[in-house]
Amino acid sequence: MRLIKSVGSMKFWSDETRTRGRTVAFVPTMGFLHEGHLSLVRRARKEADAVVMSIFVNPLQFGPREDFTAYPRDIRRDITLARAEGCDVLFAPSKKQMYPGAFLTRVNVERMDSVLCGGFRPGHFEGVCTVVLKLVNIVRPHVLVLGQKDAQQAVILGRMLRDLNTGVRLIVCPTVRDRDGLAMSSRNSYLSPQERERALAIPRSLFIARKLVLAGERRVGPILAQIKTALSRGGISDVDYVAILDSKELAPIESVRGEVLIAIAARVGTTRLIDNIKLRV
């Protein structure tokens, strides 16, 4: 595996690789890798001749009171895991490499970035879109591989890739969960044992919603009420949102039809967790 830290070197590698007729799959991350990230690498290896993973904690997607400084980092561990998983390149640029000088450009996808997490984290998805478009322009992949756990991010980035004619194919892989059901996240490391036990109310409430839909319930209101009750009984009271939306347009719906996204964002202690499931009716 090759470790690349400069934008110029990454572009040179990508151009040389594409010139040789090899396809490239790209997995963007903020590091502190876990099984969820590594599962994306395994899928990427099936989709292309070479796999690039990036590690960059992007300051543009953090608000002024969010955890940019405290966000977990361990580049040595990440290098070991990426190498063991068969990455061809680990791209780990500095902030200066990604945002040199007076950086003035921003990218946003209108409407989709104002719902769900966008309503509680102003500017977050603008930061995500900006950095991912920069990374795509640097790495020049044929395929971009993301996880379903960040469902809104995946929908927004998919729309950006299409609208801007990047020619990059998007693959969204299923959420990877620990044995207890909690969706894998780098921020899970913030949770105490007691907080982690409370956090399990989030996936449990989603599984209750899935059972309701499979049993024939189609009304959004009663499903949302059951989710909120399950969260409250599990000890979670600080809830940003519980929502059921059209999974492709992130638009509100009144009844469950077609493919829908059921999503939750809540805080356990000081840790903000998100989770979701997609259902097709």
N, C-alpha and C positions, 0 to 999 in steps of 0.2 A: 504494500500500500504506500502511496505517495502522499506526504503532507505538504499542502500548498498554502501559503499565507498571503501571497500578493495577487491582486486582481490581474496584473499583466501575465503572470505565470499561469494562472488558471485559464485565462483566455487562450494562451499559446497552446496549452495541453488540449483544450477542447477543439481548437481549430485543427490541430495535428491529428487528433483522434477521428474527427469527422472526415478529414481529407483521406484517411485510410479506409473509409467506408464503414467504420464502426458506429453503432448506435449508442447513445448515452442516456441513462436514466438518472434522475436527480431527486435526492431526498433532502429537503431543507429542514434543519432543526436548530434549536437554541442550546443543544448540548445537554449534559447531565443525562446521558442516554439510559434508556430502560428497554424492556422487551418490546414495548410498543414501537419504538423507533427501529429496533433491529428487525422486527417483522416487516417493516416497510423496505428495508434493505433487501431482505430475502425476496420480496415480491419484485423489487426493481431488477434483481439479477435475472429473473425470469423474463423480463420485458426488454432487455437491452444487452449489448455486448460489454458495456462498461458502466460502473455505478459510481456516482459522485455523491458524497454526503457533505453538507455544510454545517458548521457550528458557528453561530453568530448570535449573541444576545443583542437584539435589535433595540436601540434606545428609542426609536421613533414610535414603537407600539406600546410604550409604557407611559402612563399618566404621571403627573407630578407627585402624587401620593401613593404610587404603586411600587412594586418590589424590584425595580431594576438593579439596584445596588446589592440587594440580598438574594437575588435569583441564584439558585445553586449552580456552581460551576466546578468542573473537575476535568480539565482537558487531558491530563495523562490517562485517566481511567477511560475517557471517551476514545482516545487513540487506540488503546488496547482492545476495547470492544469492537470498534469499527474494523480494525485489522482482522480480528478473529472472525468477523462476519463476512469478510471478503470484499470490503470496499476497495475500489481501485484508487480513489482519491478522497482524502479528507480535506476539504477547503475550510480553513479557519482564519478568515481575515480579521484585521483589527478595525476598530471604529474609524480610524484615520484612513484606512484603505477603502472602506465602504462609503464614507461621507467626507471626502477631502474638501478643505476650504469652506467657502460659504455655499452650503448646499441648499438650494431654493425650491427644488421640484418635489411635488407630492402627487400621488395617484390615488384616486378613490372611485368606488363603484357606488353610484347614487342609489338611494332608497334602501338597498340591501344592507348598507352599513349603519342604518339608524335603528334597526330592530334588535331584539335579543341583547347580546353583549354590547352592541353598538350604542344602545340607549344608556348604558351604565358606564361605558368606557369611551368617552368622546375622543375621536382621533385615532383610536386603536387600529381599526381596519385600514385607515389611510396609511398608517405606518407599516402594517403587514403587506398591503399591496405594493407600496413603494419599494420595500426591501426585496420582496419576492420577484418583482419585475426586474430589479437590478441584478439579482442573482441569476435569473433566467437569461438575461442579456450577457452575463459573464460566462456562465457554464454552457450555455447554448444546448440544452438537452432536447432530446426527442420526446422524452416522457418525464412527467412530474408525478411523484408518488406522495400522497398525503394520507392522513388518517381520518376516519369518520368521527373520532372523538371531538375534533374541532370542526364540527359540521358546518357552522356558519362560515368559518374561514374557508373551508373547501368549496362551498357554493360560490362565495364571492370571488375567490381566486379563479375558479372555473369560468365565471362570467368575464373576468378581466382577460384571461387568456384568449377567449373567443372574440371578445369585442375588439381587442387590439391586434388580432390576426397574428398571434405569435407562432402558430403552427405546432404548438406543444400539446401533446395528448396528456390528459389528466386521468390518473387512476386514484380512486379513493378506497382505501382498505378498511376492513372492519375494525372497530374498537377492540383493543386488547385489554382484558381484565385480569386482575389478580384472582386467586382462588376464592376470595371472599366476595367477589363481584365488583369491587371498586375499580373504576376505569384507571388505567395506568397514567400517571402524570408526574412530571418532575416536581410539581408542587406538593405531591403527597408526602415528600420528605419533611415538610413543615409540620405535619400532624403528629400530635402525641398519641400514644396508644388509645387513650380514652376518646380523643377527637376522631381517630380513625374509625372506632366502633360507631360513633354517631354518624360519620360520613356515609356509612353503609345504607342509611335510610334513602340516600339519593338513588342508587341503582335499584334498590328494592321498590321504591315508588314507581320507577319506570317499568319494572317488570309487572307490577300490579296493573298499570295502564295497558300494557300489552295483553294481559289476560282478559281485561274488560273488552278490548277491541276484538280479540279472538272469540269471545263469548257472544259477540254481536252488538255491543254498544257502539253507536256511531255519533252520539251527541257529544260535542266538545265540552260543554259545561260540566256534566257529571264526571267525566274523566278527569278534568282539571281538579275538581273538588276532591276526588279520591287521592290524587297525587299529593295535594296540599295536606290532607289529613294524615297520610302516611309519613310525610316529612315531619309534621308536628309531633306525631306519636314517637318518631325516632329521635326527637330532641333538637330538630333543626327549625329555628324560627326566623333566622336572618336570610330571607329568600329574595334574590333580585328578580327572578322571573320563573314562572312555569308556563310553558306555551306549547300550543299545537299549531303548526303551520304547514302550508304547502312546502314540500321539501326542495322544490326546484326554484321557486320564486321567493320563498320566505314570506309569503303573504298569509294573512289570517284567514281562517276557515271556520265555518259553523258546524260542519259535520265531517266525519272521517271518511274520505273517499280518495281513491288513487293512492299516490305515495305521499305520506305525511311524515313530518319530523316532530317528535315530542322531546322537548328540551328543558333543561333545568340549569339554573345558576344559583348557588347558595354559598353562604359562608359558614365554615365550621371553625370556631375560634376566630383567628385572624386570616384564615386561608380561604380564598375564593376558589370553589370547585365548579366545574361544568361537566355535564353528561347529557347523553341523548340516545334515542333509538329511532330508527326509521322503520315504518310499517307500510306495506302495500296492501290495500283493500280492493 
